[in-house]
Amino acid sequence: MTMDSTCEGVRRLMRASLLLLIFAQMLPLREAVAAEPIRISVSRTPLSLPIFVAESRGYFAAEGLPVRISEVIGGHRTLQQVFDGSADMATSSDAVVMFNSFKRDDYAVIATFVSSDDDLRLVTRASTGITRVPQLAGKRVATVVGASSHYFLDNSLLLNGVDPRTVQIKNMQPEMMVEALQKGEVDAIAIWEPYPFQALAKVSDAKVLPKSGGYVESFNLIISKKLQGVRDDDLVKLLRALDRAQQFIASEPGRAKFILRERLQVDEKFIDSIWPRYNYRNSLNQSLLTTLEGEARWARREGHVKAEQSPNYLDFIYALPLRRVRPAAVNIRD
């Protein structure tokens, strides 16, 4: 090989390297952003099953969507991670959306992905003598203030003619409630699964009070508004993966139950007991707005928030990605 041919080879390599560098610098910002994983803060609850299924079955990967999932206890904590900047998206209840709306407006719901009218329960002990909700007047009841369990408790009390102000409401984290009930530190707990089931298993005389009220809890995907218009394509991919996961749950319940059991480290008896209570389906319904507005009126009336008027909850909905995936699932009136 001659010196001239060697130099020409080096020059070609340098030109190719320069062209590659220029091309990389000209990539659109959106493509650069899309290469980053979407960080999802997920509540450790049966409500989050579609996300667990989508991850374990590889549906996110099949969409070419990198995700990074962190698990915490309670939607009040997941949304806080979005606010802290450690997550881009959270799973959380409608009540958490409502409570935070009086403080900030930098987040939005892109879909309700599951709903339930029996995920939240009131559990007491037989030794308290409490058999009905009206008997909670004057008693100590633990709940997570500012979350769905708080609204569920107040709603149950009001529908049974009990002024919530007559109840000694104890603000307590979910993981502490079963022990508090067992030790007699509280007379009842109002909380979501799996804690009612744990109470029934660990507290010898624990019992669930009869269900009252018509609250249907929605569990939602909530994003930082920083993603709006910037990562819409990724949000579409995510919703497609969840749609596929929901179809798997419906068609393969045995395998879906196994995924939930392994993820939450709970026994089969628990999974079987709660399985019929959940409706896994992507939607953005007018009922979500109606619930948020009703919760806001309640929060203002009962003094849980200080505001002369409620926010416009249309400002907390971003329907474009779901409309691209499943247009018929969106029936919110703009």
N, C-alpha and C positions, 0 to 999 in steps of 0.2 A: 504493500500500500504506500502510495507516495505521500509526501508532506502536504501537497495541495489538496489531495482527496481527504486527508485527515482534517485539515482546516475547514474544508467545505462541510464535512459532517458535523463539526462542532458548531459552525454558523447555523446550519439547519436546526440543530438541537436547541440553540439559543432562541432562534425565531419561533420555534414551536412552543418553547417555554414561555416566551413573551406573550404569544397569542393566547395561551391558556390563562395566563395571569390577567390579561385584559378582559377575557370572557368571564372569569370569576368575579371581577370587579363590576361587571355590567349586569350581573344577575339581579333580578328585581328583588326589592326588599321583602315582598310578600313571600317569595320562595325561601329566602334566608330564614325568615321567621318561622315558616311552616316546618323547617327541619327540626325545630326544637320540640321536645315532647310536650304534650298537654298534661299539666299536673292536676290530678283530680283528687280532692279530699273526700273520702268516702266514709259514711257512718257505718259502723259495725252492727248491722241490723238486717233482718230478712228483707226489708224494703229495698236494700241495695243489691239484691240477687242479680238483676240483669247486668250490672257492671262486673260482678264476680264471674258470671257466665261468659261474657264477652271477652274478658281477659283470659280465662282458663281455656276457652275453646279456640282462642286465636283469632277472634273476629276483628279486633282492633288491628292486629298485624295484617290480616287479609285485606283491610282497607288501606294499608300503607300508612297507618296512623300510629306514631309512637306515643305511648302514654306512660305516665309515672303516677302510680296510685299510692296514696298514704291513707291509712285507716285510723280513725279516731272514734270515740264514743259520743254520739249525739250530733245532730245537725247544727246545733248552736256552736259547736266547736269547729265543724267543717267550714262553715261560712266565715268564721273568724280567721281561718287560715287564708282565705281569699283576701280578706281585708288586710292581713299582715303581709301579703305578697308572697307567701310560701306555697300558694296553690292558685291555679287559674280558674278552677271550677270546683263546685261543691255540690253534694247531695244534701237537701234539707227540706224541712216541712214548710207548708204555707205560713204557719204561725211565726216561724223565724224570719221569713221574708217580710211579714207585716211589721214585727217589732222593730227590725232594723231600718225599715223605710222611714221612720220618724227621725232617724239620725243621719242617713246618707242615701245617695241615689246612684252610686257608681257600680251597681250590679243589676243583673236581669235574669229572668227565668227563660230558658229556651225550650223547656218541655217538662211536663209532668210525666214521669215514667212508671209510676205505680200509685195506686190509691187503696185505702182500706178504711172500713168503718169499725174494725175490731182489733186494731194493733195496740191501741191504748186501753189500759184497764186500771180499775181501782181494786187494790188488794188490801185486805185487813186481816186480823186474827180473830178467831172465834171467841177468844177470851175477852175481847173488848166488848162483846155484846152487840156489836154493830152488824146489822143484817141488811140494812137499806141505806141508800144515799142520804135521806133526810137526817139520819142519826149521826152524820158527820159534824153537825153543828156543835161547836165548842170543842171539837177534837183536833188532834195534831195530825196534819196530813203533809207528807213530803211530796214535792214535785220539782221540776226544773222550771223555775220562773223565767219567762221570756221564750218558752219553747211550746211545742204542740201539747205537751202534757199539762202545761199551765192552762191553756185555753180549754182543753178537754175537761179538766177538773172544775173550772169555774162554770163552764157550760152545763156540766152535770148537776152542779149545785143549784144553779139558777132555775133549771128546768124542774127541779124537785122542790122549789120553794125555799131554798136555803140561801140566805145572804152570805156570800163568800167572806164578808168581813167578820162573820161570827166563827169562822174556821181559823185555826192557828196554822197557817200555811208556812211550811218550812222549805226554804230554797235549798235543794240538795242535789248533788251530782248523782247520776243514775247508778253508778257502780257502788255507791254507799248505801243505797236504800234498803236492800234486802237485809243487810246486817242491822240497820237501824230498826227495821220492823221486828226482827228476831229478838233484839235486846229490849224492845218495848220503849225505845226512844221516840217512836211515832206510833200513832194508832192505825194509820193507813198510808199507802203510797199510791200515787197516780203517775204511771210511767208506761213506756212502750216496751215491746218485746225485745230481747228475751228476758227482761227482769221480772215480769209477772210469773213466767214459768219457773224461773229460778226461785222466786219466793215460795211458790207452791211446793217445790222440791225440797227446800232447805228449812222452811219454817213449819213446824209440825202441825199447827192449827190454822195455817194460812188459807184464805178463801177469797174468791173473786166476787165482788158485789155485782148484782144484776146490772146489765148494761142499760144505760138510759141516755137519751139525747140522740140527735141525728147527725153528729159531726162526722164527716167523711174526710179523713186526713189525706192530703196529697203530698207525695214526695217528689221533689223537683230537682232538675239540673239547673244550677245557678252559675252564671259566668261573671267574671269581671268585665265591665263594659270596654275594657282595653282590647278585648278580643273581637268586638263587633266591627264588621267590615274589614278586619285584618286577617282573621283566621276562619272566615265563614266556610271555606271549603273543608277545613278540618272538622268544624262543628257538624257539617253534613256527614262526613265520614263516621264520626262518632255516633250520630243518631242512627245511621244505617246499621252500624255494628250492634247497637242496643236493640234495634228493631229485629235483627236476626236472633239476638239472644232471647227476646221475648217469645219469638216463634219456637225456639228450642225448648223453653220452659213449658210451653203449652203442649208441644208434641212429644217431649221426652221428660215427663215429670220425675221419673225415677232417677235419671241421671242428673237432672237439675237439683234434686234434693240432696244427692251425694255431694255436689259442688258446694251447696250451702252448708251442709254438715261439716265438710272438711274446712271450709273457710272460717266459720264461726266457732269451730271446735265444740259443737253441741251434739247431743245424742239424737238418735232417730226418732225417739218418742216425741221430743220437742218439735222436730220438723213436721211430723205427721199431724200434730195438734194444731199447728198454726197455718198449715199449707192452704186451706180453703179461704183464708181471710184476705188474700191479696189479689189485686187485679193489675197485672203487669202489662201496660200498654202506653205507648207514647201518645201524648195529646197536649193540646192547649185549648181548654174549654172555657166558655163564658163562666162556668161554675167556679173556676179558679178566681176570677175577678170578683165574683159575688162573695165568695168566702173571705177573700182578703178585705173587701170593703166592710163586711159584717164584723170581722175580727177587729178591724180598726175602730169601728164605732164602739165595740165592747171595751177595747183598751182605753179609749178616751173617757168613756162613761165611768168606768171603774177606777180611773186614776192611775192606770198602769203606765200611761204616757202622758206627757204634758204638751198638748197642741190644740189649737182652736179648730183646725180642720185636718182631714185625712189627705194623704198624698193621692195623686192620680195614678192608679196602679197600671194603667196602660204604659206608663213610663218605665215600668219594671218588667215588661214583656218584650222579648226579641224573637219574633215568630218566623223570620225569614229562613233560617236553616231547616226548621221542621216543615215549612211549606214546600221546600225543595225536595224533601224526602217523602213526605206523606201529606199532601195538601188537604185531604179530607179530614185529617186529624186536628186541624186548626179551625175552630169556629168562634173565635173571639171577635166581637164587633169592635172595630177601630173607632 
